Amino acid sequence: MKRTERHHLKENELERLARETREVLEQRKTETTAVVAVVAVIAVIGLGIVVWRQQVEAKASALLAQAVAVQDARVGPPGMPGAGLTFPTEHERGQAALAKLKIAADAYPKSAAGIYARYQMAVEYMSLDDPKNAAATYQDVISRAGDGIYGQMAKLGLAEAQARQGQYEPAINTYKDLAQRKDGPLPVDGILMQLGRTYLQAGKPVDAKQTFTRLVDEYPESPFSGDARRELDTLKKTT
């Protein structure tokens, strides 16, 4: 093959390679632009969700603050100097707090403030000697909060509400389950104290004795250990 022909073929090959390279780059450029656009859209949506959640929490917290102000209001005769918000009786204050808490809980049920407001509703029901509604509300909190701190607190409250209604077996089972979670957010010694007392209410002194003994042995420095020892002394005299 002549030198000029070889040179001509080489130039054609270079032109083809350059053309294919440009086509690939153009294609990649289009793909890259599309990817960048998608990433940008996702980022905007993500930012929007974060901002929306912050706004929801802020509104829920504002409603919760109004409810807490009612919970903290003084009980006494109206017109007391510097008393601020007052209620004639604790019952009326509790009813007013329930109404405010329900507004916060129902307006933003999935927010942290909304879940806490619902938990406080159950607490108010208990203070108003309404364990049935308290139990139902605690159960609602558990279904929404799962195994988080509010869910655990609600389980503890549910057991108390059940025991108040004479439903000792489910209350005992709940306390026993919580007492096994030594790495949980709730104090096991306090749970054991409640469990022991529930055993007594259920007419099970042997189980109560075992529970109080466990409390004293495993948590000798607990603020509940003194009460547990007194319960044990009483059990020795009566059993």
C-alpha positions as protocol buffer text, in pm:
chain_id: "A"
residue {
  index: 1
  type: MET
  ca { x: 0 y: 0 z: 0 }
}
residue {
  index: 2
  type: LYS
  ca { x: 128 y: 341 z: -90 }
}
residue {
  index: 3
  type: ARG
  ca { x: 230 y: 584 z: 174 }
}
residue {
  index: 4
  type: THR
  ca { x: -33 y: 843 z: 68 }
}
residue {
  index: 5
  type: GLU
  ca { x: -311 y: 583 z: 91 }
}
residue {
  index: 6
  type: ARG
  ca { x: -201 y: 475 z: 435 }
}
residue {
  index: 7
  type: HIS
  ca { x: -201 y: 837 z: 545 }
}
residue {
  index: 8
  type: HIS
  ca { x: -549 y: 889 z: 401 }
}
residue {
  index: 9
  type: LEU
  ca { x: -687 y: 583 z: 583 }
}
residue {
  index: 10
  type: LYS
  ca { x: -529 y: 702 z: 907 }
}
residue {
  index: 11
  type: GLU
  ca { x: -697 y: 1040 z: 871 }
}
residue {
  index: 12
  type: ASN
  ca { x: -1034 y: 873 z: 808 }
}
residue {
  index: 13
  type: GLU
  ca { x: -991 y: 656 z: 1116 }
}
residue {
  index: 14
  type: LEU
  ca { x: -907 y: 959 z: 1328 }
}
residue {
  index: 15
  type: GLU
  ca { x: -1210 y: 1145 z: 1197 }
}
residue {
  index: 16
  type: ARG
  ca { x: -1436 y: 848 z: 1279 }
}
residue {
  index: 17
  type: LEU
  ca { x: -1292 y: 819 z: 1629 }
}
residue {
  index: 18
  type: ALA
  ca { x: -1334 y: 1191 z: 1689 }
}
residue {
  index: 19
  type: ARG
  ca { x: -1694 y: 1181 z: 1566 }
}
residue {
  index: 20
  type: GLU
  ca { x: -1782 y: 883 z: 1789 }
}
residue {
  index: 21
  type: THR
  ca { x: -1614 y: 1051 z: 2084 }
}
residue {
  index: 22
  type: ARG
  ca { x: -1820 y: 1367 z: 2030 }
}
residue {
  index: 23
  type: GLU
  ca { x: -2140 y: 1162 z: 2007 }
}
residue {
  index: 24
  type: VAL
  ca { x: -2060 y: 980 z: 2330 }
}
residue {
  index: 25
  type: LEU
  ca { x: -1980 y: 1305 z: 2506 }
}
residue {
  index: 26
  type: GLU
  ca { x: -2301 y: 1465 z: 2384 }
}
residue {
  index: 27
  type: GLN
  ca { x: -2500 y: 1163 z: 2502 }
}
residue {
  index: 28
  type: ARG
  ca { x: -2327 y: 1162 z: 2839 }
}
residue {
  index: 29
  type: LYS
  ca { x: -2383 y: 1534 z: 2866 }
}
residue {
  index: 30
  type: THR
  ca { x: -2757 y: 1485 z: 2819 }
}
residue {
  index: 31
  type: GLU
  ca { x: -2765 y: 1200 z: 3070 }
}
residue {
  index: 32
  type: THR
  ca { x: -2558 y: 1397 z: 3321 }
}
residue {
  index: 33
  type: THR
  ca { x: -2786 y: 1698 z: 3282 }
}
residue {
  index: 34
  type: ALA
  ca { x: -3090 y: 1476 z: 3347 }
}
residue {
  index: 35
  type: VAL
  ca { x: -2929 y: 1320 z: 3654 }
}
residue {
  index: 36
  type: VAL
  ca { x: -2834 y: 1660 z: 3793 }
}
residue {
  index: 37
  type: ALA
  ca { x: -3189 y: 1780 z: 3735 }
}
residue {
  index: 38
  type: VAL
  ca { x: -3336 y: 1478 z: 3916 }
}
residue {
  index: 39
  type: VAL
  ca { x: -3095 y: 1522 z: 4208 }
}
residue {
  index: 40
  type: ALA
  ca { x: -3187 y: 1889 z: 4227 }
}
residue {
  index: 41
  type: VAL
  ca { x: -3559 y: 1808 z: 4235 }
}
residue {
  index: 42
  type: ILE
  ca { x: -3506 y: 1547 z: 4507 }
}
residue {
  index: 43
  type: ALA
  ca { x: -3303 y: 1795 z: 4711 }
}
residue {
  index: 44
  type: VAL
  ca { x: -3575 y: 2059 z: 4680 }
}
residue {
  index: 45
  type: ILE
  ca { x: -3842 y: 1808 z: 4782 }
}
residue {
  index: 46
  type: GLY
  ca { x: -3629 y: 1691 z: 5076 }
}
residue {
  index: 47
  type: LEU
  ca { x: -3573 y: 2048 z: 5191 }
}
residue {
  index: 48
  type: GLY
  ca { x: -3943 y: 2117 z: 5156 }
}
residue {
  index: 49
  type: ILE
  ca { x: -4028 y: 1815 z: 5373 }
}
residue {
  index: 50
  type: VAL
  ca { x: -3781 y: 1926 z: 5641 }
}
residue {
  index: 51
  type: VAL
  ca { x: -3923 y: 2278 z: 5644 }
}
residue {
  index: 52
  type: TRP
  ca { x: -4280 y: 2144 z: 5649 }
}
residue {
  index: 53
  type: ARG
  ca { x: -4201 y: 1915 z: 5941 }
}
residue {
  index: 54
  type: GLN
  ca { x: -4043 y: 2201 z: 6130 }
}
residue {
  index: 55
  type: GLN
  ca { x: -4352 y: 2414 z: 6072 }
}
residue {
  index: 56
  type: VAL
  ca { x: -4581 y: 2131 z: 6185 }
}
residue {
  index: 57
  type: GLU
  ca { x: -4378 y: 2077 z: 6503 }
}
residue {
  index: 58
  type: ALA
  ca { x: -4377 y: 2450 z: 6572 }
}
residue {
  index: 59
  type: LYS
  ca { x: -4756 y: 2473 z: 6538 }
}
residue {
  index: 60
  type: ALA
  ca { x: -4809 y: 2156 z: 6742 }
}
residue {
  index: 61
  type: SER
  ca { x: -4573 y: 2283 z: 7011 }
}
residue {
  index: 62
  type: ALA
  ca { x: -4763 y: 2612 z: 7028 }
}
residue {
  index: 63
  type: LEU
  ca { x: -5092 y: 2430 z: 7085 }
}
residue {
  index: 64
  type: LEU
  ca { x: -4925 y: 2204 z: 7342 }
}
residue {
  index: 65
  type: ALA
  ca { x: -4788 y: 2507 z: 7525 }
}
residue {
  index: 66
  type: GLN
  ca { x: -5141 y: 2646 z: 7558 }
}
residue {
  index: 67
  type: ALA
  ca { x: -5257 y: 2317 z: 7707 }
}
residue {
  index: 68
  type: VAL
  ca { x: -4965 y: 2299 z: 7949 }
}
residue {
  index: 69
  type: ALA
  ca { x: -5044 y: 2654 z: 8064 }
}
residue {
  index: 70
  type: VAL
  ca { x: -5389 y: 2531 z: 8163 }
}
residue {
  index: 71
  type: GLN
  ca { x: -5242 y: 2225 z: 8337 }
}
residue {
  index: 72
  type: ASP
  ca { x: -5013 y: 2451 z: 8539 }
}
residue {
  index: 73
  type: ALA
  ca { x: -5285 y: 2704 z: 8626 }
}
residue {
  index: 74
  type: ARG
  ca { x: -5357 y: 2769 z: 8992 }
}
residue {
  index: 75
  type: VAL
  ca { x: -5664 y: 2640 z: 9168 }
}
residue {
  index: 76
  type: GLY
  ca { x: -5836 y: 2893 z: 9387 }
}
residue {
  index: 77
  type: PRO
  ca { x: -6092 y: 3171 z: 9403 }
}
residue {
  index: 78
  type: PRO
  ca { x: -6104 y: 3402 z: 9099 }
}
residue {
  index: 79
  type: GLY
  ca { x: -5955 y: 3747 z: 9120 }
}
residue {
  index: 80
  type: MET
  ca { x: -5653 y: 3653 z: 9330 }
}
residue {
  index: 81
  type: PRO
  ca { x: -5386 y: 3922 z: 9283 }
}
residue {
  index: 82
  type: GLY
  ca { x: -5114 y: 3805 z: 9046 }
}
residue {
  index: 83
  type: ALA
  ca { x: -5269 y: 3461 z: 9018 }
}
residue {
  index: 84
  type: GLY
  ca { x: -5302 y: 3467 z: 8641 }
}
residue {
  index: 85
  type: LEU
  ca { x: -5510 y: 3184 z: 8501 }
}
residue {
  index: 86
  type: THR
  ca { x: -5706 y: 3015 z: 8783 }
}
residue {
  index: 87
  type: PHE
  ca { x: -5979 y: 2752 z: 8817 }
}
residue {
  index: 88
  type: PRO
  ca { x: -6219 y: 2703 z: 9106 }
}
residue {
  index: 89
  type: THR
  ca { x: -6144 y: 2330 z: 9138 }
}
residue {
  index: 90
  type: GLU
  ca { x: -5888 y: 2077 z: 9019 }
}
residue {
  index: 91
  type: HIS
  ca { x: -6165 y: 1894 z: 8836 }
}
residue {
  index: 92
  type: GLU
  ca { x: -6250 y: 2201 z: 8628 }
}
residue {
  index: 93
  type: ARG
  ca { x: -5884 y: 2262 z: 8556 }
}
residue {
  index: 94
  type: GLY
  ca { x: -5844 y: 1901 z: 8445 }
}
residue {
  index: 95
  type: GLN
  ca { x: -6145 y: 1922 z: 8214 }
}
residue {
  index: 96
  type: ALA
  ca { x: -6015 y: 2244 z: 8060 }
}
residue {
  index: 97
  type: ALA
  ca { x: -5669 y: 2093 z: 8014 }
}
residue {
  index: 98
  type: LEU
  ca { x: -5821 y: 1786 z: 7846 }
}
residue {
  index: 99
  type: ALA
  ca { x: -5998 y: 2005 z: 7592 }
}
residue {
  index: 100
  type: LYS
  ca { x: -5678 y: 2194 z: 7508 }
}
residue {
  index: 101
  type: LEU
  ca { x: -5469 y: 1878 z: 7492 }
}
residue {
  index: 102
  type: LYS
  ca { x: -5721 y: 1714 z: 7258 }
}
residue {
  index: 103
  type: ILE
  ca { x: -5697 y: 2008 z: 7019 }
}
residue {
  index: 104
  type: ALA
  ca { x: -5319 y: 1971 z: 7002 }
}
residue {
  index: 105
  type: ALA
  ca { x: -5329 y: 1592 z: 6976 }
}
residue {
  index: 106
  type: ASP
  ca { x: -5595 y: 1583 z: 6703 }
}
residue {
  index: 107
  type: ALA
  ca { x: -5452 y: 1871 z: 6499 }
}
residue {
  index: 108
  type: TYR
  ca { x: -5106 y: 1714 z: 6464 }
}
residue {
  index: 109
  type: PRO
  ca { x: -5143 y: 1347 z: 6569 }
}
residue {
  index: 110
  type: LYS
  ca { x: -4814 y: 1225 z: 6419 }
}
residue {
  index: 111
  type: SER
  ca { x: -4591 y: 1501 z: 6553 }
}
residue {
  index: 112
  type: ALA
  ca { x: -4386 y: 1457 z: 6869 }
}
residue {
  index: 113
  type: ALA
  ca { x: -4580 y: 1737 z: 7037 }
}
residue {
  index: 114
  type: GLY
  ca { x: -4910 y: 1582 z: 6928 }
}
residue {
  index: 115
  type: ILE
  ca { x: -4816 y: 1240 z: 7066 }
}
residue {
  index: 116
  type: TYR
  ca { x: -4703 y: 1395 z: 7393 }
}
residue {
  index: 117
  type: ALA
  ca { x: -5029 y: 1590 z: 7412 }
}
residue {
  index: 118
  type: ARG
  ca { x: -5221 y: 1264 z: 7377 }
}
residue {
  index: 119
  type: TYR
  ca { x: -5008 y: 1108 z: 7650 }
}
residue {
  index: 120
  type: GLN
  ca { x: -5091 y: 1401 z: 7877 }
}
residue {
  index: 121
  type: MET
  ca { x: -5459 y: 1348 z: 7798 }
}
residue {
  index: 122
  type: ALA
  ca { x: -5429 y: 1000 z: 7948 }
}
residue {
  index: 123
  type: VAL
  ca { x: -5255 y: 1146 z: 8253 }
}
residue {
  index: 124
  type: GLU
  ca { x: -5541 y: 1393 z: 8299 }
}
residue {
  index: 125
  type: TYR
  ca { x: -5798 y: 1114 z: 8267 }
}
residue {
  index: 126
  type: MET
  ca { x: -5620 y: 931 z: 8548 }
}
residue {
  index: 127
  type: SER
  ca { x: -5619 y: 1243 z: 8766 }
}
residue {
  index: 128
  type: LEU
  ca { x: -5992 y: 1276 z: 8699 }
}
residue {
  index: 129
  type: ASP
  ca { x: -6042 y: 915 z: 8815 }
}
residue {
  index: 130
  type: ASP
  ca { x: -6137 y: 795 z: 8467 }
}
residue {
  index: 131
  type: PRO
  ca { x: -5909 y: 494 z: 8413 }
}
residue {
  index: 132
  type: LYS
  ca { x: -6121 y: 354 z: 8131 }
}
residue {
  index: 133
  type: ASN
  ca { x: -6066 y: 654 z: 7904 }
}
residue {
  index: 134
  type: ALA
  ca { x: -5708 y: 676 z: 8028 }
}
residue {
  index: 135
  type: ALA
  ca { x: -5640 y: 317 z: 7920 }
}
residue {
  index: 136
  type: ALA
  ca { x: -5788 y: 377 z: 7575 }
}
residue {
  index: 137
  type: THR
  ca { x: -5580 y: 693 z: 7533 }
}
residue {
  index: 138
  type: TYR
  ca { x: -5260 y: 525 z: 7649 }
}
residue {
  index: 139
  type: GLN
  ca { x: -5328 y: 248 z: 7398 }
}
residue {
  index: 140
  type: ASP
  ca { x: -5363 y: 512 z: 7127 }
}
residue {
  index: 141
  type: VAL
  ca { x: -5026 y: 660 z: 7223 }
}
residue {
  index: 142
  type: ILE
  ca { x: -4865 y: 315 z: 7210 }
}
residue {
  index: 143
  type: SER
  ca { x: -4999 y: 254 z: 6860 }
}
residue {
  index: 144
  type: ARG
  ca { x: -4860 y: 588 z: 6742 }
}
residue {
  index: 145
  type: ALA
  ca { x: -4530 y: 601 z: 6932 }
}
residue {
  index: 146
  type: GLY
  ca { x: -4431 y: 234 z: 6903 }
}
residue {
  index: 147
  type: ASP
  ca { x: -4136 y: 138 z: 7120 }
}
residue {
  index: 148
  type: GLY
  ca { x: -4008 y: 493 z: 7168 }
}
residue {
  index: 149
  type: ILE
  ca { x: -3996 y: 678 z: 7497 }
}
residue {
  index: 150
  type: TYR
  ca { x: -4359 y: 794 z: 7478 }
}
residue {
  index: 151
  type: GLY
  ca { x: -4468 y: 442 z: 7387 }
}
residue {
  index: 152
  type: GLN
  ca { x: -4284 y: 299 z: 7689 }
}
residue {
  index: 153
  type: MET
  ca { x: -4427 y: 563 z: 7922 }
}
residue {
  index: 154
  type: ALA
  ca { x: -4774 y: 494 z: 7785 }
}
residue {
  index: 155
  type: LYS
  ca { x: -4733 y: 120 z: 7856 }
}
residue {
  index: 156
  type: LEU
  ca { x: -4647 y: 204 z: 8215 }
}
residue {
  index: 157
  type: GLY
  ca { x: -4951 y: 428 z: 8238 }
}
residue {
  index: 158
  type: LEU
  ca { x: -5169 y: 164 z: 8073 }
}
residue {
  index: 159
  type: ALA
  ca { x: -5072 y: -93 z: 8336 }
}
residue {
  index: 160
  type: GLU
  ca { x: -5168 y: 152 z: 8612 }
}
residue {
  index: 161
  type: ALA
  ca { x: -5500 y: 225 z: 8443 }
}
residue {
  index: 162
  type: GLN
  ca { x: -5572 y: -146 z: 8404 }
}
residue {
  index: 163
  type: ALA
  ca { x: -5491 y: -215 z: 8769 }
}
residue {
  index: 164
  type: ARG
  ca { x: -5717 y: 74 z: 8872 }
}
residue {
  index: 165
  type: GLN
  ca { x: -6002 y: -104 z: 8691 }
}
residue {
  index: 166
  type: GLY
  ca { x: -5925 y: -438 z: 8856 }
}
residue {
  index: 167
  type: GLN
  ca { x: -5771 y: -581 z: 8538 }
}
residue {
  index: 168
  type: TYR
  ca { x: -5474 y: -719 z: 8726 }
}
residue {
  index: 169
  type: GLU
  ca { x: -5350 y: -988 z: 8488 }
}
residue {
  index: 170
  type: PRO
  ca { x: -5291 y: -760 z: 8187 }
}
residue {
  index: 171
  type: ALA
  ca { x: -5142 y: -498 z: 8420 }
}
residue {
  index: 172
  type: ILE
  ca { x: -4905 y: -755 z: 8572 }
}
residue {
  index: 173
  type: ASN
  ca { x: -4800 y: -879 z: 8229 }
}
residue {
  index: 174
  type: THR
  ca { x: -4723 y: -526 z: 8115 }
}
residue {
  index: 175
  type: TYR
  ca { x: -4518 y: -450 z: 8426 }
}
residue {
  index: 176
  type: LYS
  ca { x: -4328 y: -779 z: 8390 }
}
residue {
  index: 177
  type: ASP
  ca { x: -4245 y: -702 z: 8028 }
}
residue {
  index: 178
  type: LEU
  ca { x: -4119 y: -354 z: 8114 }
}
residue {
  index: 179
  type: ALA
  ca { x: -3918 y: -486 z: 8410 }
}
residue {
  index: 180
  type: GLN
  ca { x: -3720 y: -713 z: 8178 }
}
residue {
  index: 181
  type: ARG
  ca { x: -3588 y: -416 z: 7979 }
}
residue {
  index: 182
  type: LYS
  ca { x: -3288 y: -316 z: 8186 }
}
residue {
  index: 183
  type: ASP
  ca { x: -3149 y: -106 z: 7903 }
}
residue {
  index: 184
  type: GLY
  ca { x: -3478 y: 73 z: 7846 }
}
residue {
  index: 185
  type: PRO
  ca { x: -3558 y: 437 z: 7924 }
}
residue {
  index: 186
  type: LEU
  ca { x: -3773 y: 360 z: 8230 }
}
residue {
  index: 187
  type: PRO
  ca { x: -3636 y: 288 z: 8582 }
}
residue {
  index: 188
  type: VAL
  ca { x: -3672 y: -85 z: 8646 }
}
residue {
  index: 189
  type: ASP
  ca { x: -3675 y: -38 z: 9024 }
}
residue {
  index: 190
  type: GLY
  ca { x: -3984 y: 183 z: 9001 }
}
residue {
  index: 191
  type: ILE
  ca { x: -4153 y: -68 z: 8772 }
}
residue {
  index: 192
  type: LEU
  ca { x: -4078 y: -351 z: 9018 }
}
residue {
  index: 193
  type: MET
  ca { x: -4234 y: -149 z: 9298 }
}
residue {
  index: 194
  type: GLN
  ca { x: -4552 y: -105 z: 9095 }
}
residue {
  index: 195
  type: LEU
  ca { x: -4548 y: -472 z: 8998 }
}
residue {
  index: 196
  type: GLY
  ca { x: -4518 y: -583 z: 9360 }
}
residue {
  index: 197
  type: ARG
  ca { x: -4806 y: -364 z: 9470 }
}
residue {
  index: 198
  type: THR
  ca { x: -5021 y: -489 z: 9183 }
}
residue {
  index: 199
  type: TYR
  ca { x: -4949 y: -846 z: 9291 }
}
residue {
  index: 200
  type: LEU
  ca { x: -5075 y: -752 z: 9637 }
}
residue {
  index: 201
  type: GLN
  ca { x: -5390 y: -598 z: 9492 }
}
residue {
  index: 202
  type: ALA
  ca { x: -5444 y: -914 z: 9288 }
}
residue {
  index: 203
  type: GLY
  ca { x: -5416 y: -1129 z: 9601 }
}
residue {
  index: 204
  type: LYS
  ca { x: -5080 y: -1284 z: 9511 }
}
residue {
  index: 205
  type: PRO
  ca { x: -4856 y: -1228 z: 9816 }
}
residue {
  index: 206
  type: VAL
  ca { x: -4596 y: -1488 z: 9715 }
}
residue {
  index: 207
  type: ASP
  ca { x: -4534 y: -1317 z: 9380 }
}
residue {
  index: 208
  type: ALA
  ca { x: -4532 y: -981 z: 9554 }
}
residue {
  index: 209
  type: LYS
  ca { x: -4268 y: -1104 z: 9800 }
}
residue {
  index: 210
  type: GLN
  ca { x: -4048 y: -1231 z: 9518 }
}
residue {
  index: 211
  type: THR
  ca { x: -4078 y: -899 z: 9336 }
}
residue {
  index: 212
  type: PHE
  ca { x: -3999 y: -684 z: 9640 }
}
residue {
  index: 213
  type: THR
  ca { x: -3704 y: -912 z: 9721 }
}
residue {
  index: 214
  type: ARG
  ca { x: -3569 y: -871 z: 9368 }
}
residue {
  index: 215
  type: LEU
  ca { x: -3597 y: -494 z: 9401 }
}
residue {
  index: 216
  type: VAL
  ca { x: -3404 y: -489 z: 9728 }
}
residue {
  index: 217
  type: ASP
  ca { x: -3137 y: -732 z: 9606 }
}
residue {
  index: 218
  type: GLU
  ca { x: -3076 y: -580 z: 9262 }
}
residue {
  index: 219
  type: TYR
  ca { x: -3129 y: -214 z: 9353 }
}
residue {
  index: 220
  type: PRO
  ca { x: -3022 y: -169 z: 9718 }
}
residue {
  index: 221
  type: GLU
  ca { x: -2958 y: 204 z: 9668 }
}
residue {
  index: 222
  type: SER
  ca { x: -3292 y: 266 z: 9500 }
}
residue {
  index: 223
  type: PRO
  ca { x: -3526 y: 525 z: 9656 }
}
residue {
  index: 224
  type: PHE
  ca { x: -3790 y: 250 z: 9638 }
}
residue {
  index: 225
  type: SER
  ca { x: -3588 y: -4 z: 9837 }
}
residue {
  index: 226
  type: GLY
  ca { x: -3709 y: 135 z: 10170 }
}
residue {
  index: 227
  type: ASP
  ca { x: -4074 y: 95 z: 10066 }
}
residue {
  index: 228
  type: ALA
  ca { x: -3998 y: -254 z: 9935 }
}
residue {
  index: 229
  type: ARG
  ca { x: -3843 y: -356 z: 10270 }
}
residue {
  index: 230
  type: ARG
  ca { x: -4147 y: -227 z: 10458 }
}
residue {
  index: 231
  type: GLU
  ca { x: -4375 y: -425 z: 10226 }
}
residue {
  index: 232
  type: LEU
  ca { x: -4161 y: -735 z: 10293 }
}
residue {
  index: 233
  type: ASP
  ca { x: -4183 y: -682 z: 10668 }
}
residue {
  index: 234
  type: THR
  ca { x: -4561 y: -655 z: 10643 }
}
residue {
  index: 235
  type: LEU
  ca { x: -4578 y: -970 z: 10434 }
}
residue {
  index: 236
  type: LYS
  ca { x: -4374 y: -1163 z: 10691 }
}
residue {
  index: 237
  type: LYS
  ca { x: -4626 y: -1071 z: 10958 }
}
residue {
  index: 238
  type: THR
  ca { x: -4934 y: -1155 z: 10752 }
}
residue {
  index: 239
  type: THR
  ca { x: -4828 y: -1465 z: 10558 }
}
